[in-house]
Amino acid sequence: MHQPATPLNKQDAVTPPDEAVEGGKFIRKITSLIIVTGAVVITLYVWGIIERYPRTDDATARANVVGIAPRVSGQILKLNVQDNQAVKEGDVLFEIDPEDYKLTLEKAKAELAALDRQIAQADSTLRRLEPLLPNHFTTAETVDEARTKLTTLQAQRPGVVATINLEELHLSYCKVIAPFSGRVINLNLSAGAHVTTGVPVFSLLDTGKWYVIANFREAEIRHMVPGSEAIVYLSSAPNQRFRGKVQGIGWAVKPEGELDLPPSGVPYVKRELNWVRVAQRFPVRIEVENPDQDLFRMGASAVAIIKGPPLK
């Protein structure tokens, strides 16, 4: 008995199986092409932003450090600070035993007093002899000797006065004063220690002015000039943003593998791999305009972003 043919559904009637498969492949190709093109466009856009607004996490917070060295030698009589302590400009950091300098000053003052007495005596003698010369009650040679003696003694006086001023200065140096407000660092001695002229006892960190040294690739520094606006983040406080501006861009780094003999003072910045080649980086100094004294620490890791043209 003849079986009736199974009717085709509407889709089968309209679209042959081979055409449906080809259509699916075409759609997938278009979708893949759109995805790839979008990724390339986004990549180029992001790369353009990075090139125009360079960013680096190879950055550290810095502040100037000054070695506190006494200008006279002696034993520390009183130590007024401790390590990491905050101090203000003009604070007495430590005091050196002043007795030796007081004695030297007193001796110089005594020498001046004796010299002044000799000058007064010589002057009196000359005043007494000069009126006698016209009447031949004395000789010209005697008057000349008195005048020469007075002149010699008077010539000695400025030197003795200078010695007194110098000894007074030495005595004042027995109190070592903070040259600026900051924090004491690397203090490792106690009262009673002997200190030497010109040899640092500890260091003082200048917390009044912070800056960041950020190393940027050589291709990036063309997008910045002194005065360019910058943004700084500290690794210890990633949610807090600090304003800054480019103070200067390094003009010299020590070439890779070159021995620094004799020491040149030129900074060494390690190269970094930049896709197909190793790019040199140059240090950029960024002055921080609104530093938080409780967050900024010497050597702290930071992120720096150069935002645009110089601030007006």
MINU-185780 format. One record per residue (C-alpha): residue in one letter; x, y, z. Coordinates in pm, 1 decimal. Last residue first. Layout:
<type=A&xx=X&yy=Y&zz=Z>
...
This chain:
<type=K&xx=4899.1&yy=7774.0&zz=3415.1>
<type=L&xx=4993.7&yy=7406.2&zz=3459.7>
<type=P&xx=5214.7&yy=7266.5&zz=3187.5>
<type=P&xx=5053.8&yy=7035.6&zz=2933.1>
<type=G&xx=4896.7&yy=6698.4&zz=3016.6>
<type=K&xx=4830.1&yy=6428.0&zz=3268.9>
<type=I&xx=5164.8&yy=6262.6&zz=3339.5>
<type=I&xx=5086.1&yy=5965.0&zz=3560.4>
<type=A&xx=5305.6&yy=5847.9&zz=3848.4>
<type=V&xx=5267.0&yy=5537.4&zz=4064.0>
<type=A&xx=5454.7&yy=5518.5&zz=4392.6>
<type=S&xx=5671.7&yy=5296.4&zz=4609.1>
<type=A&xx=5801.6&yy=5456.5&zz=4929.8>
<type=G&xx=6173.8&yy=5544.4&zz=4926.5>
<type=M&xx=6151.1&yy=5825.5&zz=5183.1>
<type=R&xx=5811.2&yy=5819.8&zz=5345.4>
<type=F&xx=5495.8&yy=6009.2&zz=5254.4>
<type=L&xx=5184.3&yy=5901.6&zz=5441.7>
<type=D&xx=5179.0&yy=6105.3&zz=5764.9>
<type=Q&xx=5320.5&yy=6418.7&zz=5601.7>
<type=D&xx=5046.4&yy=6409.1&zz=5337.0>
<type=P&xx=5190.5&yy=6575.7&zz=5028.1>
<type=N&xx=4987.6&yy=6843.0&zz=4845.7>
<type=E&xx=5207.9&yy=6986.7&zz=4570.6>
<type=V&xx=5432.0&yy=6689.7&zz=4493.3>
<type=E&xx=5727.0&yy=6786.1&zz=4272.3>
<type=I&xx=5783.0&yy=6533.0&zz=3995.0>
<type=R&xx=6138.6&yy=6445.7&zz=3890.2>
<type=V&xx=6159.8&yy=6234.3&zz=3575.9>
<type=P&xx=6425.6&yy=5963.5&zz=3558.2>
<type=F&xx=6500.0&yy=5824.0&zz=3211.7>
<type=R&xx=6422.7&yy=5477.4&zz=3082.3>
<type=Q&xx=6602.0&yy=5288.1&zz=2808.4>
<type=A&xx=6392.8&yy=5049.4&zz=2602.9>
<type=V&xx=6490.5&yy=4687.9&zz=2537.4>
<type=R&xx=6346.9&yy=4573.2&zz=2208.0>
<type=V&xx=6055.7&yy=4386.4&zz=2052.2>
<type=W&xx=5778.9&yy=4428.0&zz=2308.8>
<type=N&xx=5935.7&yy=4689.1&zz=2541.2>
<type=L&xx=6167.5&yy=4497.7&zz=2775.2>
<type=E&xx=6293.1&yy=4730.6&zz=3047.9>
<type=R&xx=6630.1&yy=4903.3&zz=3097.0>
<type=K&xx=6773.8&yy=4954.2&zz=3445.9>
<type=V&xx=6826.1&yy=5315.6&zz=3547.6>
<type=Y&xx=7173.5&yy=5419.6&zz=3664.0>
<type=P&xx=7209.2&yy=5780.0&zz=3776.6>
<type=V&xx=7515.0&yy=5988.7&zz=3673.6>
<type=G&xx=7722.5&yy=6087.4&zz=3979.6>
<type=S&xx=8040.6&yy=6032.2&zz=3780.5>
<type=P&xx=8224.5&yy=5788.2&zz=4006.1>
<type=P&xx=8567.9&yy=5717.6&zz=3852.9>
<type=L&xx=8494.5&yy=5458.9&zz=3737.7>
<type=D&xx=8123.4&yy=5400.3&zz=3680.4>
<type=L&xx=8165.2&yy=5078.7&zz=3484.4>
<type=E&xx=7943.1&yy=5059.2&zz=3177.7>
<type=G&xx=7713.9&yy=4757.2&zz=3156.4>
<type=E&xx=7404.8&yy=4949.9&zz=3053.0>
<type=P&xx=7476.5&yy=5317.0&zz=2985.9>
<type=K&xx=7469.7&yy=5551.0&zz=3287.9>
<type=V&xx=7178.6&yy=5789.6&zz=3264.4>
<type=A&xx=7180.4&yy=6151.1&zz=3149.7>
<type=W&xx=6934.6&yy=6426.3&zz=3064.0>
<type=G&xx=6680.5&yy=6351.2&zz=3334.1>
<type=I&xx=6350.7&yy=6534.2&zz=3299.7>
<type=G&xx=6267.6&yy=6827.0&zz=3526.6>
<type=Q&xx=6019.0&yy=6972.1&zz=3771.0>
<type=V&xx=5718.7&yy=6784.4&zz=3637.0>
<type=K&xx=5410.3&yy=6884.2&zz=3830.4>
<type=G&xx=5220.0&yy=6732.9&zz=4118.0>
<type=R&xx=4881.0&yy=6654.3&zz=4260.3>
<type=F&xx=4828.2&yy=6369.9&zz=4505.1>
<type=R&xx=4554.6&yy=6107.3&zz=4483.3>
<type=Q&xx=4448.7&yy=5890.1&zz=4775.3>
<type=N&xx=4293.9&yy=5551.8&zz=4701.8>
<type=P&xx=4625.2&yy=5369.7&zz=4660.5>
<type=A&xx=4754.7&yy=5469.6&zz=5007.2>
<type=S&xx=5060.4&yy=5252.0&zz=5081.8>
<type=S&xx=5129.9&yy=5210.7&zz=4710.2>
<type=L&xx=5139.9&yy=5589.0&zz=4685.5>
<type=Y&xx=4958.1&yy=5759.3&zz=4400.8>
<type=V&xx=5087.2&yy=6057.9&zz=4202.6>
<type=I&xx=4915.6&yy=6269.3&zz=3937.9>
<type=A&xx=5111.4&yy=6496.9&zz=3707.0>
<type=E&xx=5067.5&yy=6828.8&zz=3528.9>
<type=S&xx=5350.2&yy=6925.3&zz=3295.5>
<type=G&xx=5564.6&yy=7209.6&zz=3431.3>
<type=P&xx=5890.3&yy=7084.9&zz=3282.8>
<type=V&xx=5798.3&yy=6908.0&zz=2958.9>
<type=M&xx=5616.9&yy=6584.3&zz=2881.5>
<type=H&xx=5505.2&yy=6391.4&zz=2573.3>
<type=R&xx=5859.3&yy=6344.2&zz=2443.5>
<type=I&xx=5932.4&yy=6160.0&zz=2767.9>
<type=E&xx=5728.7&yy=5861.2&zz=2654.7>
<type=A&xx=5959.1&yy=5723.3&zz=2385.5>
<type=E&xx=6252.1&yy=5725.8&zz=2630.8>
<type=R&xx=6059.4&yy=5504.0&zz=2869.4>
<type=F&xx=5968.8&yy=5665.2&zz=3201.6>
<type=N&xx=6136.5&yy=5634.1&zz=3543.1>
<type=A&xx=5957.2&yy=5827.5&zz=3816.3>
<type=I&xx=6142.7&yy=6015.8&zz=4091.6>
<type=V&xx=5877.5&yy=6158.4&zz=4320.3>
<type=Y&xx=5903.9&yy=6479.6&zz=4520.3>
<type=W&xx=5846.4&yy=6592.1&zz=4875.6>
<type=K&xx=5920.2&yy=6932.5&zz=5029.1>
<type=G&xx=5872.6&yy=7019.6&zz=5394.9>
<type=T&xx=5969.4&yy=6674.6&zz=5518.3>
<type=D&xx=6342.3&yy=6749.4&zz=5495.1>
<type=L&xx=6493.7&yy=6432.4&zz=5642.5>
<type=L&xx=6767.2&yy=6502.8&zz=5896.4>
<type=S&xx=7066.2&yy=6271.5&zz=5922.5>
<type=F&xx=7278.5&yy=6146.5&zz=6211.2>
<type=V&xx=7615.9&yy=6227.8&zz=6370.6>
<type=P&xx=7769.8&yy=6353.7&zz=6046.6>
<type=V&xx=8149.8&yy=6413.0&zz=6058.7>
<type=G&xx=8243.7&yy=6777.3&zz=5991.5>
<type=T&xx=8400.3&yy=6841.7&zz=6331.7>
<type=T&xx=8420.5&yy=6524.6&zz=6536.1>
<type=V&xx=8181.1&yy=6379.6&zz=6790.7>
<type=H&xx=8256.1&yy=6204.8&zz=7118.1>
<type=A&xx=7968.8&yy=6004.8&zz=7265.4>
<type=G&xx=7855.6&yy=6096.2&zz=7615.6>
<type=A&xx=7489.5&yy=6131.5&zz=7523.0>
<type=S&xx=7380.3&yy=5841.9&zz=7306.8>
<type=L&xx=7443.2&yy=5711.9&zz=6956.2>
<type=N&xx=7259.6&yy=5547.2&zz=6665.7>
<type=L&xx=7046.1&yy=5816.0&zz=6500.3>
<type=N&xx=6972.0&yy=5702.1&zz=6143.8>
<type=I&xx=6687.3&yy=5945.7&zz=6085.8>
<type=V&xx=6566.2&yy=6262.4&zz=6257.3>
<type=R&xx=6256.7&yy=6405.0&zz=6093.2>
<type=G&xx=6200.6&yy=6746.0&zz=5940.4>
<type=S&xx=6182.1&yy=7119.5&zz=6000.9>
<type=F&xx=6489.3&yy=7307.7&zz=5882.3>
<type=P&xx=6846.7&yy=7392.4&zz=5990.6>
<type=A&xx=6801.0&yy=7203.1&zz=6321.2>
<type=I&xx=7047.6&yy=7357.5&zz=6568.8>
<type=V&xx=7364.4&yy=7207.2&zz=6717.3>
<type=K&xx=7453.3&yy=7386.3&zz=7040.7>
<type=C&xx=7830.4&yy=7371.8&zz=7083.7>
<type=Y&xx=7845.4&yy=7586.4&zz=6770.4>
<type=S&xx=7782.5&yy=7894.2&zz=6986.8>
<type=L&xx=8114.2&yy=7832.6&zz=7162.6>
<type=H&xx=8294.3&yy=7808.6&zz=6830.0>
<type=L&xx=8140.9&yy=8141.5&zz=6727.1>
<type=E&xx=8253.8&yy=8303.2&zz=7050.5>
<type=E&xx=8599.0&yy=8159.5&zz=6982.1>
<type=L&xx=8598.4&yy=8313.8&zz=6635.1>
<type=N&xx=8488.3&yy=8652.5&zz=6763.6>
<type=I&xx=8761.3&yy=8643.2&zz=7030.0>
<type=T&xx=9023.1&yy=8548.2&zz=6770.2>
<type=A&xx=8904.9&yy=8833.0&zz=6547.4>
<type=V&xx=8951.4&yy=9075.4&zz=6839.4>
<type=V&xx=9307.8&yy=8943.2&zz=6887.3>
<type=G&xx=9382.2&yy=8992.6&zz=6518.1>
<type=P&xx=9229.7&yy=9341.1&zz=6516.8>
<type=R&xx=9453.6&yy=9438.1&zz=6818.3>
<type=Q&xx=9792.2&yy=9344.6&zz=6676.4>
<type=A&xx=9814.7&yy=9652.4&zz=6454.1>
<type=Q&xx=9751.1&yy=9874.4&zz=6757.9>
<type=L&xx=10047.9&yy=9715.4&zz=6935.0>
<type=T&xx=10275.3&yy=9774.9&zz=6635.8>
<type=T&xx=10162.7&yy=10137.0&zz=6594.0>
<type=L&xx=10220.1&yy=10208.2&zz=6963.1>
<type=K&xx=10567.7&yy=10052.7&zz=6952.5>
<type=T&xx=10656.8&yy=10246.6&zz=6639.3>
<type=R&xx=10546.3&yy=10576.0&zz=6798.1>
<type=A&xx=10749.6&yy=10507.6&zz=7112.8>
<type=E&xx=11056.8&yy=10415.2&zz=6904.2>
<type=D&xx=11011.3&yy=10724.7&zz=6687.3>
<type=V&xx=10992.5&yy=10945.1&zz=6998.7>
<type=T&xx=11313.4&yy=10792.7&zz=7135.9>
<type=E&xx=11491.7&yy=10838.9&zz=6802.8>
<type=A&xx=11378.8&yy=11202.0&zz=6784.5>
<type=T&xx=11557.3&yy=11261.6&zz=7111.9>
<type=T&xx=11422.2&yy=11396.6&zz=7438.8>
<type=F&xx=11442.6&yy=11725.1&zz=7631.2>
<type=H&xx=11543.5&yy=11884.8&zz=7299.4>
<type=N&xx=11294.5&yy=12170.3&zz=7343.9>
<type=P&xx=11106.2&yy=12069.0&zz=7027.8>
<type=L&xx=11111.0&yy=11698.3&zz=7139.2>
<type=L&xx=10956.2&yy=11738.7&zz=7481.2>
<type=P&xx=10599.2&yy=11785.1&zz=7351.5>
<type=E&xx=10623.4&yy=11442.3&zz=7173.9>
<type=L&xx=10749.5&yy=11250.6&zz=7476.1>
<type=R&xx=10442.4&yy=11260.6&zz=7701.9>
<type=R&xx=10193.9&yy=11182.4&zz=7423.5>
<type=L&xx=10417.2&yy=10894.3&zz=7312.0>
<type=T&xx=10434.1&yy=10752.3&zz=7665.4>
<type=S&xx=10056.9&yy=10776.9&zz=7709.4>
<type=D&xx=9999.4&yy=10599.3&zz=7377.3>
<type=A&xx=10241.7&yy=10324.8&zz=7478.1>
<type=Q&xx=10062.7&yy=10278.7&zz=7810.1>
<type=A&xx=9717.3&yy=10272.6&zz=7650.0>
<type=I&xx=9837.5&yy=10022.6&zz=7391.3>
<type=Q&xx=9991.0&yy=9802.7&zz=7660.5>
<type=R&xx=9668.2&yy=9810.8&zz=7859.1>
<type=D&xx=9470.0&yy=9725.1&zz=7547.4>
<type=L&xx=9701.9&yy=9430.3&zz=7483.1>
<type=A&xx=9644.8&yy=9296.2&zz=7833.2>
<type=A&xx=9266.8&yy=9322.5&zz=7790.2>
<type=L&xx=9285.7&yy=9154.5&zz=7449.2>
<type=E&xx=9492.7&yy=8869.2&zz=7589.8>
<type=A&xx=9238.8&yy=8824.7&zz=7870.8>
<type=K&xx=8958.7&yy=8806.9&zz=7613.7>
<type=A&xx=9147.9&yy=8538.9&zz=7422.2>
<type=K&xx=9198.9&yy=8338.4&zz=7741.5>
<type=E&xx=8831.1&yy=8366.9&zz=7829.9>
<type=L&xx=8736.8&yy=8238.6&zz=7484.5>
<type=T&xx=8970.9&yy=7941.2&zz=7515.6>
<type=L&xx=8826.3&yy=7861.7&zz=7856.0>
<type=K&xx=8470.2&yy=7880.5&zz=7724.3>
<type=Y&xx=8563.7&yy=7657.6&zz=7432.2>
<type=D&xx=8702.8&yy=7388.0&zz=7660.8>
<type=E&xx=8392.4&yy=7409.6&zz=7881.8>
<type=P&xx=8133.9&yy=7386.4&zz=7600.1>
<type=D&xx=8044.2&yy=7014.2&zz=7622.4>
<type=I&xx=7851.1&yy=6955.9&zz=7298.8>
<type=E&xx=7473.9&yy=7006.2&zz=7287.6>
<type=F&xx=7220.4&yy=6816.1&zz=7080.2>
<type=L&xx=6926.7&yy=6879.2&zz=6847.5>
<type=V&xx=6845.1&yy=7232.3&zz=6960.2>
<type=D&xx=6528.2&yy=7325.0&zz=6769.0>
<type=G&xx=6567.8&yy=7610.5&zz=6519.8>
<type=E&xx=6358.4&yy=7455.5&zz=6243.1>
<type=K&xx=6116.3&yy=7208.3&zz=6394.0>
<type=V&xx=6171.9&yy=6845.5&zz=6486.7>
<type=A&xx=5989.4&yy=6518.3&zz=6418.6>
<type=Q&xx=6148.3&yy=6218.4&zz=6590.0>
<type=N&xx=6247.1&yy=5917.9&zz=6377.5>
<type=D&xx=6548.4&yy=5840.2&zz=6603.9>
<type=Q&xx=6563.8&yy=6035.2&zz=6926.7>
<type=V&xx=6620.3&yy=6400.2&zz=7007.4>
<type=N&xx=6760.4&yy=6624.1&zz=7282.0>
<type=L&xx=7104.1&yy=6469.5&zz=7332.4>
<type=K&xx=7292.4&yy=6652.5&zz=7607.8>
<type=L&xx=7663.2&yy=6666.0&zz=7685.8>
<type=I&xx=7788.7&yy=6522.8&zz=7359.2>
<type=Q&xx=8167.3&yy=6515.6&zz=7389.6>
<type=G&xx=8377.2&yy=6737.1&zz=7168.9>
<type=S&xx=8453.2&yy=6857.0&zz=6819.5>
<type=V&xx=8322.2&yy=7175.1&zz=6657.9>
<type=R&xx=8112.7&yy=7238.3&zz=6347.6>
<type=P&xx=7889.4&yy=6943.1&zz=6427.1>
<type=A&xx=7756.0&yy=6728.0&zz=6141.1>
<type=I&xx=7386.7&yy=6675.6&zz=6069.9>
<type=G&xx=7378.5&yy=6493.1&zz=5736.0>
<type=V&xx=7111.0&yy=6638.4&zz=5513.5>
<type=V&xx=6838.3&yy=6437.7&zz=5339.6>
<type=N&xx=6620.2&yy=6576.1&zz=5062.0>
<type=A&xx=6288.3&yy=6407.1&zz=5005.5>
<type=R&xx=6190.9&yy=6117.7&zz=4779.5>
<type=A&xx=5890.0&yy=5907.9&zz=4690.0>
<type=T&xx=5961.0&yy=5626.5&zz=4447.7>
<type=A&xx=5856.7&yy=5546.4&zz=4092.2>
<type=D&xx=5859.4&yy=5244.9&zz=3861.9>
<type=D&xx=5479.2&yy=5225.7&zz=3860.1>
<type=T&xx=5470.3&yy=5420.5&zz=3538.1>
<type=R&xx=5209.9&yy=5612.5&zz=3338.7>
<type=P&xx=5244.2&yy=5819.8&zz=3022.8>
<type=Y&xx=4947.3&yy=6036.5&zz=2920.2>
<type=R&xx=4989.8&yy=6080.0&zz=2543.6>
<type=E&xx=5151.0&yy=5738.4&zz=2490.4>
<type=I&xx=4918.0&yy=5566.8&zz=2736.8>
<type=I&xx=4617.1&yy=5732.5&zz=2575.2>
<type=G&xx=4735.5&yy=5624.7&zz=2230.6>
<type=W&xx=4791.8&yy=5270.8&zz=2355.9>
<type=V&xx=4438.7&yy=5265.3&zz=2495.4>
<type=Y&xx=4298.7&yy=5377.8&zz=2160.7>
<type=L&xx=4518.9&yy=5136.5&zz=1966.8>
<type=T&xx=4409.3&yy=4849.4&zz=2191.3>
<type=I&xx=4043.9&yy=4951.5&zz=2166.8>
<type=V&xx=4066.1&yy=4966.4&zz=1787.2>
<type=V&xx=4246.7&yy=4632.5&zz=1771.2>
<type=A&xx=3994.0&yy=4469.0&zz=2004.1>
<type=G&xx=3705.7&yy=4613.0&zz=1804.3>
<type=T&xx=3855.2&yy=4484.6&zz=1479.8>
<type=V&xx=3901.4&yy=4138.7&zz=1631.9>
<type=I&xx=3545.2&yy=4130.2&zz=1768.0>
<type=I&xx=3394.8&yy=4263.3&zz=1443.1>
<type=L&xx=3591.4&yy=4008.6&zz=1240.1>
<type=S&xx=3481.4&yy=3727.8&zz=1468.6>
<type=T&xx=3116.9&yy=3834.2&zz=1435.0>
<type=I&xx=3146.8&yy=3860.3&zz=1056.5>
<type=K&xx=3307.1&yy=3516.6&zz=1042.6>
<type=R&xx=3039.2&yy=3368.8&zz=1268.3>
<type=I&xx=2765.9&yy=3520.9&zz=1053.2>
<type=F&xx=2924.6&yy=3377.1&zz=738.6>
<type=K&xx=2955.5&yy=3033.5&zz=893.6>
<type=G&xx=2589.5&yy=3037.6&zz=991.8>
<type=G&xx=2484.1&yy=3139.9&zz=640.9>
<type=E&xx=2689.2&yy=2857.9&zz=489.0>
<type=V&xx=2514.1&yy=2604.7&zz=712.9>
<type=A&xx=2169.8&yy=2740.7&zz=624.7>
<type=E&xx=2255.3&yy=2734.4&zz=253.2>
<type=D&xx=2349.5&yy=2368.8&zz=268.5>
<type=P&xx=2020.7&yy=2269.6&zz=443.6>
<type=P&xx=1794.7&yy=2436.3&zz=182.4>
<type=T&xx=1599.3&yy=2736.4&zz=311.9>
<type=V&xx=1229.7&yy=2797.9&zz=231.4>
<type=A&xx=1073.1&yy=2453.8&zz=237.8>
<type=D&xx=1289.3&yy=2337.2&zz=519.1>
<type=Q&xx=1183.7&yy=2642.9&zz=717.0>
<type=K&xx=808.4&yy=2581.7&zz=651.6>
<type=N&xx=813.9&yy=2217.8&zz=756.0>
<type=L&xx=830.5&yy=1945.1&zz=486.7>
<type=P&xx=532.4&yy=1705.8&zz=448.4>
<type=T&xx=595.2&yy=1334.8&zz=497.0>
<type=A&xx=504.6&yy=1150.9&zz=176.0>
<type=P&xx=193.4&yy=929.3&zz=178.2>
<type=Q&xx=256.3&yy=555.5&zz=209.9>
<type=H&xx=147.5&yy=334.7&zz=-90.6>
<type=M&xx=0.0&yy=0.0&zz=0.0>
